[in-house]
Amino acid sequence: MDLWQLNIFCKVIELKSFSKAGKAIHLSQPTISSHIKDLEAYFDCRLIDRLSKEATATKAGELLYGYAKRMLALRDETETALAEYNGKIRGRLVIGGSTIPGTYLMPQLIGDFKKKYPDVIVSLVIGDTDHIIESILNGNLELGIVGAKAETQKIIQKKLIEDEMRLIVPADHRWAGEERVSLKRLVSEPFIIRERGSGTLKSLHQSLIELGHSIEDLKVIAELGSTQAICQGIKTGAGVSIISTLAVAEDLQAGKFSALEVEGLDLKRNFYLTQHRYRSPSPLSEAFVRFLEEKLETNELKCLK
């Protein structure tokens, strides 16, 4: 067993395919299979189930995957620590972003960070808020930026930037010319929501609770797994939705959508830098946090919106 074999094993599990793993790390499928067989021989047990269409981990494989990810993370931390000791910042940093900040905010942040530290490789994982927080808790991510507060004391969060949500309707909607609508009118309108676990939905739910209402009071006609899907639903006239104006900035500018306030409903929320309370940050993670703090001090984060 070596770290390279563990890296191959993790790729197969994550991509659920020997061929896709081979393409990702530039190896032939027979070579990938050979490394997995060597691992299975070393541990004397089956690690991957090959009977289904997808390559899935056996119980033993799931156990190995958890340890393998920790070993690979420790390898990256070791390389980064020694590079920093030699006066260099380099290595690989895996960070996460919930849908809105991950799609519309973090790519530019990562680009600016790379300009400052060109020898750093940054991998961005995008998922809903619950997924990113869970990945931080299980050690797969060092840090993330999400759009809702965590519900566990094992997580620490720092406010980075304020986000503005609005009721988004298509340009030909009867409300398109208005600045705001009442909640009473909204609850009778076909409404599209994000999937459970998203920061957008959590923030909307909390705002409704503060007014004595809940998501169930809305006329929900669809629950979609991405902001892009919601935008398509709005464009086709399926319904309206409350989402971040960051996600629809181009459509608003092009006149395809209108953004409205909802009377009495607080549609502001924050994006939070999110880390594990009890995990010692790697040198690379500390460098990224310092970079964000510098952006905060100079108000450059607000300019990214």
ChimeraX commands (.cxc) that place a marker at each C-alpha (Angstrom):
marker #1 position 0.00,0.00,0.00 radius 0.5
marker #1 position 1.19,3.51,-0.79 radius 0.5
marker #1 position -0.36,6.96,-0.89 radius 0.5
marker #1 position -0.61,6.90,-4.69 radius 0.5
marker #1 position -2.75,3.76,-4.55 radius 0.5
marker #1 position -4.93,5.37,-1.89 radius 0.5
marker #1 position -5.34,8.43,-4.10 radius 0.5
marker #1 position -6.45,6.20,-7.00 radius 0.5
marker #1 position -8.83,4.32,-4.73 radius 0.5
marker #1 position -10.44,7.58,-3.53 radius 0.5
marker #1 position -10.87,8.80,-7.11 radius 0.5
marker #1 position -12.67,5.60,-8.10 radius 0.5
marker #1 position -15.02,5.91,-5.11 radius 0.5
marker #1 position -15.70,9.61,-5.67 radius 0.5
marker #1 position -16.28,9.30,-9.42 radius 0.5
marker #1 position -17.98,5.89,-9.10 radius 0.5
marker #1 position -16.10,4.69,-12.16 radius 0.5
marker #1 position -12.75,3.09,-13.03 radius 0.5
marker #1 position -12.68,4.78,-16.43 radius 0.5
marker #1 position -13.56,8.25,-15.11 radius 0.5
marker #1 position -10.92,7.91,-12.38 radius 0.5
marker #1 position -8.38,6.95,-15.07 radius 0.5
marker #1 position -9.19,10.05,-17.12 radius 0.5
marker #1 position -8.99,12.27,-14.02 radius 0.5
marker #1 position -5.47,11.15,-13.14 radius 0.5
marker #1 position -4.29,10.25,-16.66 radius 0.5
marker #1 position -4.00,6.48,-16.27 radius 0.5
marker #1 position -5.49,3.67,-18.33 radius 0.5
marker #1 position -8.42,1.70,-16.93 radius 0.5
marker #1 position -6.34,-1.53,-16.71 radius 0.5
marker #1 position -3.72,0.35,-14.66 radius 0.5
marker #1 position -6.43,1.67,-12.31 radius 0.5
marker #1 position -7.82,-1.86,-11.92 radius 0.5
marker #1 position -4.36,-3.24,-11.20 radius 0.5
marker #1 position -3.76,-0.74,-8.39 radius 0.5
marker #1 position -7.14,-1.50,-6.83 radius 0.5
marker #1 position -6.42,-5.25,-6.99 radius 0.5
marker #1 position -3.08,-4.63,-5.27 radius 0.5
marker #1 position -4.87,-2.77,-2.49 radius 0.5
marker #1 position -7.44,-5.53,-2.11 radius 0.5
marker #1 position -4.65,-8.11,-1.95 radius 0.5
marker #1 position -2.84,-6.05,0.66 radius 0.5
marker #1 position -5.93,-5.81,2.89 radius 0.5
marker #1 position -7.16,-9.29,1.91 radius 0.5
marker #1 position -10.73,-8.15,1.27 radius 0.5
marker #1 position -12.95,-6.73,-1.47 radius 0.5
marker #1 position -12.94,-2.92,-1.41 radius 0.5
marker #1 position -15.06,-2.05,-4.46 radius 0.5
marker #1 position -18.22,-3.69,-5.71 radius 0.5
marker #1 position -17.91,-4.17,-9.49 radius 0.5
marker #1 position -21.25,-5.92,-10.04 radius 0.5
marker #1 position -23.37,-2.78,-10.52 radius 0.5
marker #1 position -23.03,-0.19,-13.28 radius 0.5
marker #1 position -21.25,2.09,-10.83 radius 0.5
marker #1 position -18.12,1.33,-8.82 radius 0.5
marker #1 position -19.29,1.50,-5.20 radius 0.5
marker #1 position -17.41,0.92,-1.98 radius 0.5
marker #1 position -18.02,-2.21,0.06 radius 0.5
marker #1 position -18.25,-1.87,3.85 radius 0.5
marker #1 position -14.50,-2.40,4.03 radius 0.5
marker #1 position -14.03,0.14,1.23 radius 0.5
marker #1 position -16.08,2.74,3.11 radius 0.5
marker #1 position -13.88,2.21,6.15 radius 0.5
marker #1 position -10.70,2.55,4.10 radius 0.5
marker #1 position -12.02,5.63,2.29 radius 0.5
marker #1 position -12.39,7.57,5.55 radius 0.5
marker #1 position -8.82,6.78,6.64 radius 0.5
marker #1 position -7.42,7.32,3.15 radius 0.5
marker #1 position -8.87,10.84,2.93 radius 0.5
marker #1 position -7.34,11.70,6.28 radius 0.5
marker #1 position -3.94,10.32,5.20 radius 0.5
marker #1 position -4.01,12.23,1.93 radius 0.5
marker #1 position -5.01,15.42,3.74 radius 0.5
marker #1 position -2.11,14.92,6.17 radius 0.5
marker #1 position 0.24,14.46,3.21 radius 0.5
marker #1 position -0.91,17.78,1.75 radius 0.5
marker #1 position -0.55,19.50,5.12 radius 0.5
marker #1 position 2.96,18.08,5.52 radius 0.5
marker #1 position 4.07,19.34,2.12 radius 0.5
marker #1 position 2.58,22.76,2.81 radius 0.5
marker #1 position 4.18,23.02,6.27 radius 0.5
marker #1 position 7.63,22.19,4.95 radius 0.5
marker #1 position 7.21,24.59,2.02 radius 0.5
marker #1 position 6.25,27.34,4.48 radius 0.5
marker #1 position 9.29,26.47,6.62 radius 0.5
marker #1 position 11.40,27.10,3.53 radius 0.5
marker #1 position 9.70,30.46,3.03 radius 0.5
marker #1 position 7.22,29.34,0.38 radius 0.5
marker #1 position 3.45,29.00,0.27 radius 0.5
marker #1 position 2.49,26.09,-1.94 radius 0.5
marker #1 position 0.48,22.89,-1.87 radius 0.5
marker #1 position -3.15,21.90,-2.37 radius 0.5
marker #1 position -6.09,23.42,-0.52 radius 0.5
marker #1 position -9.57,21.91,-0.74 radius 0.5
marker #1 position -12.33,24.35,0.22 radius 0.5
marker #1 position -16.09,24.35,-0.11 radius 0.5
marker #1 position -18.81,26.80,-1.04 radius 0.5
marker #1 position -22.56,26.55,-0.82 radius 0.5
marker #1 position -24.35,27.15,-4.11 radius 0.5
marker #1 position -24.52,30.95,-4.25 radius 0.5
marker #1 position -21.09,31.90,-2.84 radius 0.5
marker #1 position -19.49,28.85,-4.47 radius 0.5
marker #1 position -20.78,29.79,-7.90 radius 0.5
marker #1 position -20.79,33.59,-7.88 radius 0.5
marker #1 position -18.29,34.72,-5.23 radius 0.5
marker #1 position -15.54,32.19,-4.64 radius 0.5
marker #1 position -14.17,31.76,-8.19 radius 0.5
marker #1 position -12.94,35.36,-8.18 radius 0.5
marker #1 position -11.63,35.00,-4.61 radius 0.5
marker #1 position -9.69,31.90,-5.62 radius 0.5
marker #1 position -8.35,33.70,-8.70 radius 0.5
marker #1 position -7.09,36.59,-6.56 radius 0.5
marker #1 position -5.60,34.15,-4.05 radius 0.5
marker #1 position -3.78,32.33,-6.86 radius 0.5
marker #1 position -2.28,35.62,-8.07 radius 0.5
marker #1 position -0.79,36.10,-4.62 radius 0.5
marker #1 position 0.27,32.46,-4.20 radius 0.5
marker #1 position 0.79,31.03,-7.72 radius 0.5
marker #1 position 2.22,27.73,-6.43 radius 0.5
marker #1 position -0.99,26.85,-4.59 radius 0.5
marker #1 position -3.56,24.49,-6.14 radius 0.5
marker #1 position -7.09,25.22,-4.92 radius 0.5
marker #1 position -9.92,22.72,-5.34 radius 0.5
marker #1 position -13.45,24.08,-4.90 radius 0.5
marker #1 position -16.30,21.79,-3.87 radius 0.5
marker #1 position -19.81,23.21,-4.39 radius 0.5
marker #1 position -22.86,21.82,-2.62 radius 0.5
marker #1 position -25.74,22.98,-0.47 radius 0.5
marker #1 position -24.98,24.45,2.96 radius 0.5
marker #1 position -25.67,21.20,4.84 radius 0.5
marker #1 position -23.33,19.25,2.54 radius 0.5
marker #1 position -20.46,21.74,2.95 radius 0.5
marker #1 position -20.81,21.82,6.73 radius 0.5
marker #1 position -20.95,18.02,6.89 radius 0.5
marker #1 position -17.81,17.80,4.73 radius 0.5
marker #1 position -16.00,20.15,7.11 radius 0.5
marker #1 position -17.12,18.07,10.08 radius 0.5
marker #1 position -15.90,14.79,8.57 radius 0.5
marker #1 position -12.56,16.29,7.54 radius 0.5
marker #1 position -13.00,16.28,3.76 radius 0.5
marker #1 position -12.87,20.08,3.65 radius 0.5
marker #1 position -10.71,22.46,5.68 radius 0.5
marker #1 position -13.06,25.41,5.37 radius 0.5
marker #1 position -15.98,26.73,3.40 radius 0.5
marker #1 position -18.20,29.73,2.74 radius 0.5
marker #1 position -21.91,29.09,3.26 radius 0.5
marker #1 position -25.13,31.10,3.36 radius 0.5
marker #1 position -26.58,30.01,6.71 radius 0.5
marker #1 position -25.57,29.49,10.32 radius 0.5
marker #1 position -24.52,26.02,11.43 radius 0.5
marker #1 position -26.51,24.20,14.09 radius 0.5
marker #1 position -23.57,22.53,15.84 radius 0.5
marker #1 position -21.02,23.82,18.33 radius 0.5
marker #1 position -18.29,21.93,16.46 radius 0.5
marker #1 position -18.39,24.61,13.78 radius 0.5
marker #1 position -17.15,28.20,14.06 radius 0.5
marker #1 position -18.29,30.87,11.62 radius 0.5
marker #1 position -17.29,34.43,10.79 radius 0.5
marker #1 position -19.46,36.85,8.86 radius 0.5
marker #1 position -17.86,37.80,5.55 radius 0.5
marker #1 position -20.39,39.68,3.46 radius 0.5
marker #1 position -24.09,40.47,3.35 radius 0.5
marker #1 position -26.22,38.96,0.61 radius 0.5
marker #1 position -29.47,40.39,-0.67 radius 0.5
marker #1 position -32.34,38.15,-1.73 radius 0.5
marker #1 position -35.38,39.33,-3.64 radius 0.5
marker #1 position -38.61,37.97,-5.05 radius 0.5
marker #1 position -37.72,37.22,-8.69 radius 0.5
marker #1 position -40.42,37.25,-11.36 radius 0.5
marker #1 position -40.20,37.11,-15.18 radius 0.5
marker #1 position -40.33,40.41,-17.06 radius 0.5
marker #1 position -43.82,39.70,-18.40 radius 0.5
marker #1 position -45.28,38.89,-14.95 radius 0.5
marker #1 position -48.14,41.11,-13.73 radius 0.5
marker #1 position -45.98,42.17,-10.76 radius 0.5
marker #1 position -42.94,43.06,-12.87 radius 0.5
marker #1 position -43.59,46.81,-12.71 radius 0.5
marker #1 position -44.01,46.91,-8.94 radius 0.5
marker #1 position -41.36,47.59,-6.30 radius 0.5
marker #1 position -42.85,45.30,-3.64 radius 0.5
marker #1 position -45.70,42.90,-2.97 radius 0.5
marker #1 position -47.44,41.88,0.22 radius 0.5
marker #1 position -46.93,38.47,1.79 radius 0.5
marker #1 position -50.69,37.95,1.50 radius 0.5
marker #1 position -50.46,38.19,-2.27 radius 0.5
marker #1 position -47.31,36.08,-2.43 radius 0.5
marker #1 position -48.75,33.06,-0.62 radius 0.5
marker #1 position -51.30,32.53,-3.39 radius 0.5
marker #1 position -48.70,32.65,-6.18 radius 0.5
marker #1 position -47.08,29.44,-7.59 radius 0.5
marker #1 position -43.70,29.32,-5.83 radius 0.5
marker #1 position -40.45,27.41,-6.51 radius 0.5
marker #1 position -38.11,26.57,-3.62 radius 0.5
marker #1 position -34.56,25.24,-3.31 radius 0.5
marker #1 position -33.91,21.76,-1.95 radius 0.5
marker #1 position -33.87,21.07,1.78 radius 0.5
marker #1 position -30.42,21.82,3.16 radius 0.5
marker #1 position -29.75,24.94,1.09 radius 0.5
marker #1 position -28.80,28.19,2.80 radius 0.5
marker #1 position -31.29,30.10,0.65 radius 0.5
marker #1 position -34.18,27.97,1.91 radius 0.5
marker #1 position -32.97,28.15,5.52 radius 0.5
marker #1 position -32.80,31.95,5.38 radius 0.5
marker #1 position -36.25,32.23,3.77 radius 0.5
marker #1 position -37.73,29.85,6.34 radius 0.5
marker #1 position -36.26,31.86,9.21 radius 0.5
marker #1 position -37.58,35.14,7.80 radius 0.5
marker #1 position -41.06,33.65,7.44 radius 0.5
marker #1 position -41.00,32.30,11.00 radius 0.5
marker #1 position -40.24,35.79,12.31 radius 0.5
marker #1 position -43.53,36.90,10.74 radius 0.5
marker #1 position -45.47,33.95,12.15 radius 0.5
marker #1 position -45.47,32.00,8.88 radius 0.5
marker #1 position -43.57,29.04,7.38 radius 0.5
marker #1 position -42.60,27.56,4.02 radius 0.5
marker #1 position -45.77,25.47,4.17 radius 0.5
marker #1 position -47.83,28.67,3.84 radius 0.5
marker #1 position -46.44,29.22,0.35 radius 0.5
marker #1 position -48.04,27.66,-2.73 radius 0.5
marker #1 position -45.01,25.48,-3.50 radius 0.5
marker #1 position -45.24,23.84,-6.92 radius 0.5
marker #1 position -41.64,22.59,-7.22 radius 0.5
marker #1 position -38.53,21.90,-5.14 radius 0.5
marker #1 position -35.42,22.19,-7.31 radius 0.5
marker #1 position -31.81,21.26,-6.62 radius 0.5
marker #1 position -30.04,24.30,-8.02 radius 0.5
marker #1 position -30.45,28.03,-8.47 radius 0.5
marker #1 position -29.98,27.60,-12.22 radius 0.5
marker #1 position -32.94,25.23,-12.33 radius 0.5
marker #1 position -35.06,27.72,-10.40 radius 0.5
marker #1 position -34.15,30.45,-12.89 radius 0.5
marker #1 position -35.27,28.24,-15.76 radius 0.5
marker #1 position -38.53,27.59,-13.92 radius 0.5
marker #1 position -39.10,31.32,-13.53 radius 0.5
marker #1 position -38.32,31.96,-17.21 radius 0.5
marker #1 position -40.85,29.37,-18.34 radius 0.5
marker #1 position -43.54,30.91,-16.14 radius 0.5
marker #1 position -43.82,27.90,-13.83 radius 0.5
marker #1 position -43.60,30.08,-10.75 radius 0.5
marker #1 position -41.72,32.78,-8.87 radius 0.5
marker #1 position -39.03,32.43,-6.24 radius 0.5
marker #1 position -36.93,34.25,-3.66 radius 0.5
marker #1 position -33.23,33.94,-4.46 radius 0.5
marker #1 position -30.00,35.91,-4.26 radius 0.5
marker #1 position -29.70,38.83,-6.67 radius 0.5
marker #1 position -26.11,37.65,-7.27 radius 0.5
marker #1 position -27.50,34.63,-9.08 radius 0.5
marker #1 position -29.69,36.65,-11.46 radius 0.5
marker #1 position -27.58,39.80,-11.91 radius 0.5
marker #1 position -27.16,39.28,-15.68 radius 0.5
marker #1 position -30.85,38.50,-16.24 radius 0.5
marker #1 position -31.87,41.55,-14.19 radius 0.5
marker #1 position -29.52,43.76,-16.19 radius 0.5
marker #1 position -30.84,42.31,-19.45 radius 0.5
marker #1 position -34.43,42.99,-18.40 radius 0.5
marker #1 position -35.46,39.34,-18.35 radius 0.5
marker #1 position -36.33,39.39,-14.65 radius 0.5
marker #1 position -37.67,41.87,-12.12 radius 0.5
marker #1 position -36.63,41.88,-8.47 radius 0.5
marker #1 position -39.17,42.87,-5.82 radius 0.5
marker #1 position -39.26,43.32,-2.08 radius 0.5
marker #1 position -41.82,41.46,0.04 radius 0.5
marker #1 position -43.44,43.75,2.58 radius 0.5
marker #1 position -42.31,42.98,6.12 radius 0.5
marker #1 position -40.03,40.14,5.04 radius 0.5
marker #1 position -36.31,40.49,5.83 radius 0.5
marker #1 position -34.56,39.14,2.76 radius 0.5
marker #1 position -30.99,39.91,3.84 radius 0.5
marker #1 position -28.64,37.16,4.97 radius 0.5
marker #1 position -24.91,36.67,5.41 radius 0.5
marker #1 position -22.22,34.50,3.91 radius 0.5
marker #1 position -20.04,32.92,6.58 radius 0.5
marker #1 position -16.47,31.67,6.61 radius 0.5
marker #1 position -16.96,28.23,8.16 radius 0.5
marker #1 position -14.37,26.01,9.87 radius 0.5
marker #1 position -14.12,23.09,12.28 radius 0.5
marker #1 position -13.74,24.36,15.83 radius 0.5
marker #1 position -11.43,21.54,16.89 radius 0.5
marker #1 position -9.32,21.03,13.78 radius 0.5
marker #1 position -5.90,22.67,13.68 radius 0.5
marker #1 position -5.76,24.67,10.44 radius 0.5
marker #1 position -3.05,23.85,7.93 radius 0.5
marker #1 position -0.61,26.60,6.89 radius 0.5
marker #1 position -2.42,26.89,3.55 radius 0.5
marker #1 position -5.78,27.22,5.27 radius 0.5
marker #1 position -4.36,29.92,7.54 radius 0.5
marker #1 position -3.00,31.76,4.48 radius 0.5
marker #1 position -6.43,31.71,2.82 radius 0.5
marker #1 position -8.12,32.99,5.99 radius 0.5
marker #1 position -5.56,35.82,6.25 radius 0.5
marker #1 position -6.24,36.63,2.60 radius 0.5
marker #1 position -10.00,36.88,3.32 radius 0.5
marker #1 position -9.38,39.05,6.40 radius 0.5
marker #1 position -7.31,41.43,4.27 radius 0.5
marker #1 position -10.18,41.61,1.79 radius 0.5
marker #1 position -12.56,42.41,4.65 radius 0.5
marker #1 position -10.35,45.15,6.05 radius 0.5
marker #1 position -10.09,46.89,2.67 radius 0.5
marker #1 position -13.80,46.35,1.81 radius 0.5
marker #1 position -12.75,44.48,-1.34 radius 0.5
marker #1 position -15.25,41.71,-0.62 radius 0.5
marker #1 position -18.15,44.14,-1.12 radius 0.5
marker #1 position -16.72,45.05,-4.52 radius 0.5
marker #1 position -17.05,41.42,-5.63 radius 0.5
marker #1 position -20.85,41.56,-5.44 radius 0.5
marker link #1:1,2 radius 0.2
marker link #1:2,3 radius 0.2
marker link #1:3,4 radius 0.2
marker link #1:4,5 radius 0.2
marker link #1:5,6 radius 0.2
marker link #1:6,7 radius 0.2
marker link #1:7,8 radius 0.2
marker link #1:8,9 radius 0.2
marker link #1:9,10 radius 0.2
marker link #1:10,11 radius 0.2
marker link #1:11,12 radius 0.2
marker link #1:12,13 radius 0.2
marker link #1:13,14 radius 0.2
marker link #1:14,15 radius 0.2
marker link #1:15,16 radius 0.2
marker link #1:16,17 radius 0.2
marker link #1:17,18 radius 0.2
marker link #1:18,19 radius 0.2
marker link #1:19,20 radius 0.2
marker link #1:20,21 radius 0.2
marker link #1:21,22 radius 0.2
marker link #1:22,23 radius 0.2
marker link #1:23,24 radius 0.2
marker link #1:24,25 radius 0.2
marker link #1:25,26 radius 0.2
marker link #1:26,27 radius 0.2
marker link #1:27,28 radius 0.2
marker link #1:28,29 radius 0.2
marker link #1:29,30 radius 0.2
marker link #1:30,31 radius 0.2
marker link #1:31,32 radius 0.2
marker link #1:32,33 radius 0.2
marker link #1:33,34 radius 0.2
marker link #1:34,35 radius 0.2
marker link #1:35,36 radius 0.2
marker link #1:36,37 radius 0.2
marker link #1:37,38 radius 0.2
marker link #1:38,39 radius 0.2
marker link #1:39,40 radius 0.2
marker link #1:40,41 radius 0.2
marker link #1:41,42 radius 0.2
marker link #1:42,43 radius 0.2
marker link #1:43,44 radius 0.2
marker link #1:44,45 radius 0.2
marker link #1:45,46 radius 0.2
marker link #1:46,47 radius 0.2
marker link #1:47,48 radius 0.2
marker link #1:48,49 radius 0.2
marker link #1:49,50 radius 0.2
marker link #1:50,51 radius 0.2
marker link #1:51,52 radius 0.2
marker link #1:52,53 radius 0.2
marker link #1:53,54 radius 0.2
marker link #1:54,55 radius 0.2
marker link #1:55,56 radius 0.2
marker link #1:56,57 radius 0.2
marker link #1:57,58 radius 0.2
marker link #1:58,59 radius 0.2
marker link #1:59,60 radius 0.2
marker link #1:60,61 radius 0.2
marker link #1:61,62 radius 0.2
marker link #1:62,63 radius 0.2
marker link #1:63,64 radius 0.2
marker link #1:64,65 radius 0.2
marker link #1:65,66 radius 0.2
marker link #1:66,67 radius 0.2
marker link #1:67,68 radius 0.2
marker link #1:68,69 radius 0.2
marker link #1:69,70 radius 0.2
marker link #1:70,71 radius 0.2
marker link #1:71,72 radius 0.2
marker link #1:72,73 radius 0.2
marker link #1:73,74 radius 0.2
marker link #1:74,75 radius 0.2
marker link #1:75,76 radius 0.2
marker link #1:76,77 radius 0.2
marker link #1:77,78 radius 0.2
marker link #1:78,79 radius 0.2
marker link #1:79,80 radius 0.2
marker link #1:80,81 radius 0.2
marker link #1:81,82 radius 0.2
marker link #1:82,83 radius 0.2
marker link #1:83,84 radius 0.2
marker link #1:84,85 radius 0.2
marker link #1:85,86 radius 0.2
marker link #1:86,87 radius 0.2
marker link #1:87,88 radius 0.2
marker link #1:88,89 radius 0.2
marker link #1:89,90 radius 0.2
marker link #1:90,91 radius 0.2
marker link #1:91,92 radius 0.2
marker link #1:92,93 radius 0.2
marker link #1:93,94 radius 0.2
marker link #1:94,95 radius 0.2
marker link #1:95,96 radius 0.2
marker link #1:96,97 radius 0.2
marker link #1:97,98 radius 0.2
marker link #1:98,99 radius 0.2
marker link #1:99,100 radius 0.2
marker link #1:100,101 radius 0.2
marker link #1:101,102 radius 0.2
marker link #1:102,103 radius 0.2
marker link #1:103,104 radius 0.2
marker link #1:104,105 radius 0.2
marker link #1:105,106 radius 0.2
marker link #1:106,107 radius 0.2
marker link #1:107,108 radius 0.2
marker link #1:108,109 radius 0.2
marker link #1:109,110 radius 0.2
marker link #1:110,111 radius 0.2
marker link #1:111,112 radius 0.2
marker link #1:112,113 radius 0.2
marker link #1:113,114 radius 0.2
marker link #1:114,115 radius 0.2
marker link #1:115,116 radius 0.2
marker link #1:116,117 radius 0.2
marker link #1:117,118 radius 0.2
marker link #1:118,119 radius 0.2
marker link #1:119,120 radius 0.2
marker link #1:120,121 radius 0.2
marker link #1:121,122 radius 0.2
marker link #1:122,123 radius 0.2
marker link #1:123,124 radius 0.2
marker link #1:124,125 radius 0.2
marker link #1:125,126 radius 0.2
marker link #1:126,127 radius 0.2
marker link #1:127,128 radius 0.2
marker link #1:128,129 radius 0.2
marker link #1:129,130 radius 0.2
marker link #1:130,131 radius 0.2
marker link #1:131,132 radius 0.2
marker link #1:132,133 radius 0.2
marker link #1:133,134 radius 0.2
marker link #1:134,135 radius 0.2
marker link #1:135,136 radius 0.2
marker link #1:136,137 radius 0.2
marker link #1:137,138 radius 0.2
marker link #1:138,139 radius 0.2
marker link #1:139,140 radius 0.2
marker link #1:140,141 radius 0.2
marker link #1:141,142 radius 0.2
marker link #1:142,143 radius 0.2
marker link #1:143,144 radius 0.2
marker link #1:144,145 radius 0.2
marker link #1:145,146 radius 0.2
marker link #1:146,147 radius 0.2
marker link #1:147,148 radius 0.2
marker link #1:148,149 radius 0.2
marker link #1:149,150 radius 0.2
marker link #1:150,151 radius 0.2
marker link #1:151,152 radius 0.2
marker link #1:152,153 radius 0.2
marker link #1:153,154 radius 0.2
marker link #1:154,155 radius 0.2
marker link #1:155,156 radius 0.2
marker link #1:156,157 radius 0.2
marker link #1:157,158 radius 0.2
marker link #1:158,159 radius 0.2
marker link #1:159,160 radius 0.2
marker link #1:160,161 radius 0.2
marker link #1:161,162 radius 0.2
marker link #1:162,163 radius 0.2
marker link #1:163,164 radius 0.2
marker link #1:164,165 radius 0.2
marker link #1:165,166 radius 0.2
marker link #1:166,167 radius 0.2
marker link #1:167,168 radius 0.2
marker link #1:168,169 radius 0.2
marker link #1:169,170 radius 0.2
marker link #1:170,171 radius 0.2
marker link #1:171,172 radius 0.2
marker link #1:172,173 radius 0.2
marker link #1:173,174 radius 0.2
marker link #1:174,175 radius 0.2
marker link #1:175,176 radius 0.2
marker link #1:176,177 radius 0.2
marker link #1:177,178 radius 0.2
marker link #1:178,179 radius 0.2
marker link #1:179,180 radius 0.2
marker link #1:180,181 radius 0.2
marker link #1:181,182 radius 0.2
marker link #1:182,183 radius 0.2
marker link #1:183,184 radius 0.2
marker link #1:184,185 radius 0.2
marker link #1:185,186 radius 0.2
marker link #1:186,187 radius 0.2
marker link #1:187,188 radius 0.2
marker link #1:188,189 radius 0.2
marker link #1:189,190 radius 0.2
marker link #1:190,191 radius 0.2
marker link #1:191,192 radius 0.2
marker link #1:192,193 radius 0.2
marker link #1:193,194 radius 0.2
marker link #1:194,195 radius 0.2
marker link #1:195,196 radius 0.2
marker link #1:196,197 radius 0.2
marker link #1:197,198 radius 0.2
marker link #1:198,199 radius 0.2
marker link #1:199,200 radius 0.2
marker link #1:200,201 radius 0.2
marker link #1:201,202 radius 0.2
marker link #1:202,203 radius 0.2
marker link #1:203,204 radius 0.2
marker link #1:204,205 radius 0.2
marker link #1:205,206 radius 0.2
marker link #1:206,207 radius 0.2
marker link #1:207,208 radius 0.2
marker link #1:208,209 radius 0.2
marker link #1:209,210 radius 0.2
marker link #1:210,211 radius 0.2
marker link #1:211,212 radius 0.2
marker link #1:212,213 radius 0.2
marker link #1:213,214 radius 0.2
marker link #1:214,215 radius 0.2
marker link #1:215,216 radius 0.2
marker link #1:216,217 radius 0.2
marker link #1:217,218 radius 0.2
marker link #1:218,219 radius 0.2
marker link #1:219,220 radius 0.2
marker link #1:220,221 radius 0.2
marker link #1:221,222 radius 0.2
marker link #1:222,223 radius 0.2
marker link #1:223,224 radius 0.2
marker link #1:224,225 radius 0.2
marker link #1:225,226 radius 0.2
marker link #1:226,227 radius 0.2
marker link #1:227,228 radius 0.2
marker link #1:228,229 radius 0.2
marker link #1:229,230 radius 0.2
marker link #1:230,231 radius 0.2
marker link #1:231,232 radius 0.2
marker link #1:232,233 radius 0.2
marker link #1:233,234 radius 0.2
marker link #1:234,235 radius 0.2
marker link #1:235,236 radius 0.2
marker link #1:236,237 radius 0.2
marker link #1:237,238 radius 0.2
marker link #1:238,239 radius 0.2
marker link #1:239,240 radius 0.2
marker link #1:240,241 radius 0.2
marker link #1:241,242 radius 0.2
marker link #1:242,243 radius 0.2
marker link #1:243,244 radius 0.2
marker link #1:244,245 radius 0.2
marker link #1:245,246 radius 0.2
marker link #1:246,247 radius 0.2
marker link #1:247,248 radius 0.2
marker link #1:248,249 radius 0.2
marker link #1:249,250 radius 0.2
marker link #1:250,251 radius 0.2
marker link #1:251,252 radius 0.2
marker link #1:252,253 radius 0.2
marker link #1:253,254 radius 0.2
marker link #1:254,255 radius 0.2
marker link #1:255,256 radius 0.2
marker link #1:256,257 radius 0.2
marker link #1:257,258 radius 0.2
marker link #1:258,259 radius 0.2
marker link #1:259,260 radius 0.2
marker link #1:260,261 radius 0.2
marker link #1:261,262 radius 0.2
marker link #1:262,263 radius 0.2
marker link #1:263,264 radius 0.2
marker link #1:264,265 radius 0.2
marker link #1:265,266 radius 0.2
marker link #1:266,267 radius 0.2
marker link #1:267,268 radius 0.2
marker link #1:268,269 radius 0.2
marker link #1:269,270 radius 0.2
marker link #1:270,271 radius 0.2
marker link #1:271,272 radius 0.2
marker link #1:272,273 radius 0.2
marker link #1:273,274 radius 0.2
marker link #1:274,275 radius 0.2
marker link #1:275,276 radius 0.2
marker link #1:276,277 radius 0.2
marker link #1:277,278 radius 0.2
marker link #1:278,279 radius 0.2
marker link #1:279,280 radius 0.2
marker link #1:280,281 radius 0.2
marker link #1:281,282 radius 0.2
marker link #1:282,283 radius 0.2
marker link #1:283,284 radius 0.2
marker link #1:284,285 radius 0.2
marker link #1:285,286 radius 0.2
marker link #1:286,287 radius 0.2
marker link #1:287,288 radius 0.2
marker link #1:288,289 radius 0.2
marker link #1:289,290 radius 0.2
marker link #1:290,291 radius 0.2
marker link #1:291,292 radius 0.2
marker link #1:292,293 radius 0.2
marker link #1:293,294 radius 0.2
marker link #1:294,295 radius 0.2
marker link #1:295,296 radius 0.2
marker link #1:296,297 radius 0.2
marker link #1:297,298 radius 0.2
marker link #1:298,299 radius 0.2
marker link #1:299,300 radius 0.2
marker link #1:300,301 radius 0.2
marker link #1:301,302 radius 0.2
marker link #1:302,303 radius 0.2
marker link #1:303,304 radius 0.2
marker link #1:304,305 radius 0.2
view
